[in-house]
Amino acid sequence: MWNAIHKETGRNIKAYDAVIEFEKPHKEEWYCCNIHKYPVTPVKSHQRKGKLVLDHFRMISNHFCPGESDIHWNLKVEVAKQIEEGGVKFKFKKDKIAFIFKQCSELVERLEITKKNRRADVLFEFEKYSPTYGYGIVIEIAVSENIDSLRKKTIDWIKNRYSVIWIHENDDFKTIEIKYVQSLYFDIIKFCNDLKWNKNQYINWSRLYG
């Protein structure tokens, strides 16, 4: 998990801040959240089997905090890392797309970014607005989350002119297909508030707004 509560101060601190702020962060007492208060400990960034593991907190008991699973967390990091390093090709249907993303100084700046009151698991914004793909690509990790929640998130992002990708646990990251291109779904959502075209709902909206 990214954040934990510092027991002494009650502050909610990100792991990469904790390892900088505290000389011996693992000697401090931390817990997962203000609801469950299960003990956790910070882990400094390192390489494991050729993959980058970022600063994070891990559980040190047999309890599980449902805020975010390790699988969900690790997938976010791995997807963002591969995109950042240029190891991912994007496509829509049969077309391959080359994007120019805004530069970030750290990988964590791609993760858990909030825009318009909606937080993305992974967000890569473009240098320039694209009439087709919008302001950027939002990646939602489809692990331990129901389909209705994913759809609501996707609708909100497309309303705000972002394209959306869903990543599942066993997906191959070498080539990622953009599932929801904002320019194709924006009008559907505008008239139907759904990801599927609803003729009857469209007729009702047309009568209201002409």
Secondary structure, 3 states (H helix, E strand, C coil): CCEEEECCCCCEEEHHHHHHHCCCHHHCCEECCCCCCCEEEEECCEEECCEEECCEEEECCCCCCCCCCHHHHHHHHHHHHHHHCCCCEEEECCEEECCCECCCCCHHHHEEEEECCEEEEEEEEEEEEECCCEEEEEEEECCCCCHHHHHHHHHHHHHCCEEEEEECCCCCCCEEECCECHHHHHHHHHHHCCCCCCHHHHHHHHHHHC
